[in-house]
């Protein structure tokens, strides 16, 4: 059995692009988010791919429901009610459309995400 492995590197010119449609309010530093979309032909999936982000803090109202798997780095998400969840490499998250969140990215991160339509 042969296993194929692909290395994803945001510094290479291989399809990574700045995320320019996301509306957020920067609190501290620019997250400098970049994405690499992957093709999925699944009903209800708006977008799926990889994302990178730099240490920063920002507030956002989630425009879509997002499911993610964190490949590298760590971040904390604080909900409007004060509940906070920290996700580290190897962890996953689920954030519902319309949730008002404060994201604090502690170290450079890379995630695989699925946005549900």
N, CA, C and O of each residue as an XYZ file, in Angstrom:
468
protein
N       0.842     -1.175      0.000
C       0.000      0.000      0.000
C       0.889      1.240      0.000
O       1.808      1.349      0.811
N       0.618      2.162     -0.898
C       1.366      3.404     -0.991
C       0.508      4.549     -0.488
O      -0.664      4.666     -0.845
N       1.105      5.392      0.346
C       0.390      6.551      0.867
C       0.957      7.802      0.229
O       2.167      8.025      0.254
N       0.090      8.614     -0.338
C       0.526      9.878     -0.931
C       0.519     10.942      0.157
O      -0.379     10.976      0.998
N       1.512     11.797      0.134
C       1.591     12.870      1.119
C       1.878     14.171      0.381
O       2.763     14.226     -0.473
N       1.125     15.217      0.713
C       1.310     16.523      0.105
C       1.689     17.513      1.187
O       1.032     17.581      2.226
N       2.736     18.275      0.956
C       3.136     19.311      1.895
C       2.536     20.624      1.441
O       2.718     21.032      0.294
N       1.816     21.296      2.344
C       1.186     22.572      2.037
C       2.025     23.674      2.674
O       2.244     23.658      3.885
N       2.492     24.620      1.884
C       3.339     25.698      2.386
C       2.796     27.022      1.869
O       2.779     27.263      0.661
N       2.350     27.884      2.785
C       1.729     29.151      2.392
C       2.715     30.113      1.763
O       2.299     31.050      1.081
N       4.011     29.912      1.969
C       4.976     30.843      1.408
C       5.247     30.565     -0.065
O       5.846     31.395     -0.748
N       4.822     29.433     -0.553
C       5.018     29.107     -1.962
C       3.843     29.634     -2.776
O       2.730     29.759     -2.265
N       4.094     29.937     -4.028
C       3.028     30.402     -4.915
C       2.320     29.166     -5.485
O       2.555     28.767     -6.625
N       1.451     28.574     -4.664
C       0.791     27.341     -5.088
C      -0.718     27.420     -4.896
O      -1.352     26.412     -4.585
N      -1.298     28.597     -5.075
C      -2.738     28.727     -4.962
C      -3.211     29.395     -3.688
O      -4.396     29.706     -3.572
N      -2.329     29.628     -2.725
C      -2.713     30.338     -1.496
C      -3.082     31.762     -1.846
O      -2.423     32.392     -2.673
N      -4.140     32.281     -1.218
C      -4.537     33.666     -1.499
C      -5.038     34.317     -0.209
O      -5.544     33.635      0.682
N      -4.893     35.637     -0.116
C      -5.408     36.332      1.072
C      -6.919     36.166      1.171
O      -7.626     36.188      0.163
N      -7.394     36.004      2.372
C      -8.830     35.907      2.612
C      -9.373     37.324      2.697
O      -9.128     38.033      3.672
N     -10.115     37.736      1.668
C     -10.554     39.132      1.615
C     -12.053     39.320      1.802
O     -12.516     40.460      1.839
N     -12.832     38.243      1.921
C     -14.274     38.388      2.058
C     -14.728     38.356      3.513
O     -15.881     38.676      3.804
N     -13.845     37.978      4.428
C     -14.215     37.862      5.834
C     -14.247     39.233      6.492
O     -13.280     39.989      6.399
N     -15.343     39.556      7.151
C     -15.491     40.843      7.822
C     -15.272     40.658      9.317
O     -16.039     39.961      9.982
N     -14.225     41.284      9.844
C     -13.930     41.198     11.267
C     -13.418     42.546     11.751
O     -12.998     43.389     10.958
N     -13.460     42.734     13.059
C     -12.948     43.959     13.665
C     -11.644     43.616     14.368
O     -11.627     42.874     15.350
N     -10.559     44.165     13.854
C      -9.246     43.882     14.422
C      -9.136     44.523     15.796
O      -9.443     45.704     15.956
N      -8.705     43.766     16.778
C      -8.480     44.280     18.121
C      -6.991     44.525     18.317
O      -6.581     45.572     18.818
N      -6.192     43.550     17.917
C      -4.744     43.649     18.062
C      -4.079     42.867     16.939
O      -4.292     41.661     16.819
N      -3.295     43.520     16.134
C      -2.549     42.924     15.013
C      -3.492     42.410     13.920
O      -4.681     42.192     14.155
N      -2.939     42.227     12.738
C      -3.693     41.733     11.591
C      -3.483     40.224     11.505
O      -2.340     39.768     11.487
N      -4.561     39.440     11.452
C      -4.367     37.988     11.399
C      -3.717     37.484     10.115
O      -3.231     36.353     10.074
N      -3.702     38.306      9.065
C      -3.047     37.929      7.803
C      -3.472     36.526      7.375
O      -2.640     35.635      7.208
N      -4.773     36.349      7.202
C      -5.332     35.037      6.885
C      -5.202     34.757      5.384
O      -5.534     35.600      4.551
N      -4.717     33.564      5.061
C      -4.616     33.095      3.682
C      -5.314     31.746      3.582
O      -5.331     30.980      4.546
N      -5.890     31.453      2.425
C      -6.573     30.175      2.236
C      -6.097     29.472      0.970
O      -5.615     30.096      0.025
N      -6.247     28.174      0.986
C      -6.015     27.330     -0.178
C      -7.246     26.446     -0.293
O      -7.421     25.520      0.498
N      -8.098     26.725     -1.269
C      -9.349     25.980     -1.422
C      -9.092     24.614     -2.038
O      -8.193     24.436     -2.860
N      -9.905     23.659     -1.617
C      -9.885     22.332     -2.232
C     -11.255     22.097     -2.833
O     -12.252     22.631     -2.348
N     -11.306     21.314     -3.870
C     -12.572     21.070     -4.564
C     -13.352     19.976     -3.861
O     -12.841     18.877     -3.643
N     -14.566     20.275     -3.515
C     -15.478     19.282     -2.947
C     -16.792     19.396     -3.695
O     -17.253     20.499     -3.990
N     -17.381     18.280     -3.996
C     -18.672     18.290     -4.662
C     -19.685     17.677     -3.706
O     -20.201     16.584     -3.937
N     -19.956     18.406     -2.628
C     -20.862     17.920     -1.598
C     -21.977     18.929     -1.386
O     -21.705     20.128     -1.317
N     -23.215     18.489     -1.281
C     -24.318     19.411     -1.014
C     -24.142     20.087      0.346
O     -23.785     19.434      1.327
N     -24.389     21.375      0.400
C     -24.330     22.108      1.658
C     -22.967     22.633      2.044
O     -22.855     23.396      3.003
N     -21.919     22.245      1.321
C     -20.578     22.738      1.632
C     -20.307     23.964      0.783
O     -20.286     23.885     -0.445
N     -20.101     25.096      1.435
C     -19.847     26.352      0.731
C     -18.397     26.445      0.289
O     -18.112     26.832     -0.844
N     -17.479     26.091      1.182
C     -16.057     26.189      0.888
C     -15.318     25.246      1.820
O     -15.737     25.046      2.960
N     -14.235     24.670      1.354
C     -13.387     23.831      2.190
C     -11.956     24.054      1.748
O     -11.688     24.302      0.572
N     -11.042     23.965      2.696
C      -9.645     24.139      2.343
C      -8.776     24.312      3.565
O      -9.153     23.950      4.680
N      -7.623     24.865      3.336
C      -6.660     25.122      4.392
C      -6.586     26.624      4.625
O      -6.792     27.414      3.704
N      -6.289     27.016      5.865
C      -6.100     28.430      6.176
C      -4.912     28.575      7.107
O      -4.655     27.710      7.944
N      -4.191     29.673      6.955
C      -3.119     30.034      7.880
C      -3.450     31.396      8.459
O      -4.134     32.200      7.826
N      -2.962     31.654      9.669
C      -3.162     32.958     10.300
C      -2.025     33.218     11.267
O      -1.413     32.295     11.804
N      -1.758     34.495     11.476
C      -0.678     34.930     12.352
C      -1.239     35.364     13.709
O      -2.431     35.651     13.821
N      -0.381     35.414     14.750
C      -0.840     35.850     16.069
C      -1.567     37.188     15.987
O      -1.076     38.148     15.393
N      -2.754     37.226     16.601
C      -3.606     38.407     16.517
C      -4.828     38.203     17.386
O      -5.057     37.113     17.911
N      -5.611     39.256     17.534
C      -6.906     39.185     18.216
C      -7.906     39.950     17.373
O      -7.630     41.068     16.939
N      -9.084     39.345     17.134
C     -10.109     40.027     16.348
C     -11.486     39.544     16.757
O     -11.647     38.416     17.223
N     -12.471     40.400     16.582
C     -13.873     40.085     16.853
C     -14.564     39.795     15.531
O     -14.273     40.421     14.512
N     -15.492     38.829     15.560
C     -16.179     38.451     14.338
C     -17.566     37.899     14.660
O     -17.770     37.245     15.683
N     -18.498     38.172     13.778
C     -19.783     37.479     13.778
C     -19.647     36.440     12.669
O     -19.478     36.793     11.502
N     -19.719     35.169     13.027
C     -19.446     34.104     12.061
C     -20.425     34.178     10.888
O     -21.634     34.061     11.088
N     -19.913     34.373      9.659
C     -20.791     34.476      8.494
C     -21.309     33.122      8.016
O     -22.295     33.058      7.282
N     -20.648     32.043      8.431
C     -21.020     30.683      8.050
C     -20.740     29.782      9.239
O     -19.969     30.149     10.125
N     -21.352     28.616      9.268
C     -20.969     27.606     10.240
C     -19.635     27.028      9.782
O     -19.472     26.687      8.611
N     -18.683     26.917     10.704
C     -17.349     26.415     10.372
C     -17.002     25.221     11.243
O     -17.204     25.232     12.457
N     -16.479     24.198     10.599
C     -15.893     23.054     11.282
C     -14.418     23.078     10.911
O     -14.076     23.229      9.739
N     -13.532     22.929     11.912
C     -12.105     22.982     11.593
C     -11.322     21.932     12.359
O     -11.727     21.476     13.429
N     -10.195     21.564     11.780
C      -9.191     20.719     12.421
C      -7.909     21.531     12.438
O      -7.443     21.970     11.387
N      -7.330     21.738     13.616
C      -6.130     22.571     13.738
C      -4.887     21.712     13.523
O      -4.610     20.796     14.298
N      -4.160     22.014     12.483
C      -2.962     21.264     12.118
C      -1.765     21.738     12.930
O      -0.963     20.923     13.385
N      -1.637     23.055     13.117
C      -0.500     23.627     13.849
C      -0.950     24.899     14.555
O      -1.858     25.589     14.093
N      -0.306     25.203     15.679
C      -0.578     26.436     16.397
C      -1.616     26.263     17.488
O      -1.952     25.146     17.881
N      -2.125     27.407     17.976
C      -3.180     27.385     18.994
C      -3.927     28.706     18.962
O      -3.388     29.738     18.561
N      -5.184     28.652     19.395
C      -5.990     29.863     19.481
C      -7.049     29.680     20.559
O      -7.374     28.559     20.950
N      -7.580     30.805     21.032
C      -8.679     30.798     21.981
C      -9.833     31.559     21.366
O      -9.641     32.628     20.786
N     -11.029     31.014     21.490
C     -12.247     31.671     21.033
C     -13.079     31.978     22.274
O     -13.375     31.090     23.073
N     -13.452     33.247     22.422
C     -14.303     33.655     23.537
C     -15.675     34.018     22.992
O     -15.806     34.837     22.082
N     -16.707     33.381     23.575
C     -18.080     33.646     23.171
C     -18.596     34.896     23.874
O     -18.007     35.355     24.852
N     -19.686     35.434     23.378
C     -20.297     36.648     23.907
C     -20.634     36.522     25.398
O     -20.608     37.518     26.122
N     -20.948     35.311     25.859
C     -21.297     35.107     27.271
C     -20.077     34.946     28.171
O     -20.220     34.728     29.374
N     -18.869     35.051     27.595
C     -17.638     34.948     28.371
C     -17.009     33.568     28.378
O     -15.879     33.413     28.839
N     -17.712     32.566     27.879
C     -17.154     31.219     27.782
C     -15.999     31.233     26.788
O     -16.121     31.785     25.695
N     -14.881     30.627     27.170
C     -13.716     30.589     26.286
C     -13.286     29.143     26.050
O     -13.350     28.307     26.952
N     -12.851     28.866     24.831
C     -12.371     27.543     24.446
C     -11.022     27.720     23.761
O     -10.895     28.519     22.834
N     -10.016     26.979     24.213
C      -8.704     27.006     23.576
C      -8.532     25.735     22.762
O      -8.796     24.633     23.243
N      -8.085     25.902     21.522
C      -7.847     24.772     20.628
C      -6.354     24.756     20.309
O      -5.765     25.780     19.961
N      -5.757     23.574     20.435
C      -4.334     23.394     20.139
C      -4.184     22.413     18.969
O      -5.129     21.714     18.604
N      -2.992     22.376     18.398
C      -2.731     21.470     17.275
C      -3.247     20.072     17.585
O      -2.984     19.522     18.654
N      -3.982     19.508     16.640
C      -4.586     18.198     16.810
C      -6.025     18.268     17.294
O      -6.727     17.257     17.320
N      -6.467     19.473     17.682
C      -7.837     19.657     18.155
C      -8.756     20.106     17.040
O      -8.322     20.375     15.921
N     -10.027     20.180     17.366
C     -11.005     20.596     16.368
C     -11.991     21.571     16.989
O     -12.074     21.698     18.211
N     -12.733     22.254     16.134
C     -13.721     23.212     16.600
C     -14.934     23.253     15.698
O     -14.874     22.883     14.526
N     -16.045     23.715     16.271
C     -17.301     23.882     15.540
C     -17.878     25.219     15.980
O     -18.140     25.423     17.165
N     -18.079     26.128     15.034
C     -18.554     27.475     15.344
C     -19.759     27.784     14.460
O     -19.661     27.770     13.233
N     -20.892     28.063     15.094
C     -22.144     28.247     14.366
C     -22.247     29.620     13.709
O     -21.732     30.617     14.216
N     -22.921     29.639     12.579
C     -23.220     30.884     11.875
C     -23.940     31.835     12.841
O     -24.858     31.435     13.557
N     -23.504     33.099     12.843
C     -24.132     34.115     13.676
C     -23.509     34.273     15.054
O     -23.814     35.235     15.759
N     -22.636     33.339     15.455
C     -21.985     33.445     16.765
C     -21.075     34.667     16.802
O     -20.316     34.911     15.865
N     -21.154     35.436     17.895
C     -20.277     36.598     18.088
C     -19.088     36.133     18.908
O     -19.229     35.752     20.070
N     -17.900     36.170     18.283
C     -16.709     35.588     18.879
C     -15.533     36.551     18.882
O     -15.418     37.415     18.012
N     -14.662     36.393     19.871
C     -13.353     37.054     19.864
C     -12.317     35.944     19.720
O     -12.187     35.075     20.582
N     -11.585     35.994     18.611
C     -10.518     35.023     18.349
C      -9.192     35.628     18.803
O      -8.889     36.777     18.479
N      -8.407     34.864     19.547
C      -7.036     35.242     19.884
C      -6.138     34.117     19.388
O      -6.171     33.003     19.910
N      -5.346     34.422     18.386
C      -4.421     33.439     17.819
C      -3.093     33.630     18.544
O      -2.476     34.692     18.462
N      -2.660     32.585     19.257
C      -1.482     32.680     20.119
C      -0.166     32.490     19.377
O       0.853     33.066     19.758
N      -0.185     31.701     18.340
C       1.019     31.417     17.565
C       0.582     31.125     16.129
O      -0.582     30.798     15.897
N       1.495     31.237     15.165
C       1.081     30.974     13.785
C       0.324     29.649     13.713
O       0.744     28.640     14.280
N      -0.807     29.680     12.995
C      -1.647     28.484     12.935
C      -1.956     28.078     11.506
O      -1.911     28.885     10.578
N      -2.275     26.792     11.361
C      -2.727     26.242     10.083
C      -3.886     25.313     10.394
O      -3.807     24.492     11.307
N      -4.958     25.443      9.633
C      -6.145     24.625      9.869
C      -6.684     24.081      8.562
O      -6.423     24.622      7.488
N      -7.444     22.998      8.673
C      -8.287     22.543      7.580
C      -9.715     22.911      7.994
O     -10.131     22.616      9.114
N     -10.458     23.552      7.099
C     -11.785     24.028      7.463
C     -12.813     23.599      6.435
O     -12.503     23.346      5.271
N     -14.065     23.527      6.915
C     -15.216     23.332      6.048
C     -16.240     24.365      6.474
O     -16.620     24.426      7.643
N     -16.694     25.186      5.517
C     -17.758     26.155      5.766
C     -19.041     25.565      5.215
O     -19.112     25.168      4.052
N     -20.038     25.515      6.053
C     -21.315     24.940      5.641
C     -22.241     26.038      5.157
O     -22.337     27.098      5.775
N     -22.923     25.780      4.046
C     -23.802     26.771      3.425
C     -25.092     26.850      4.128
O     -25.959     27.635      3.741
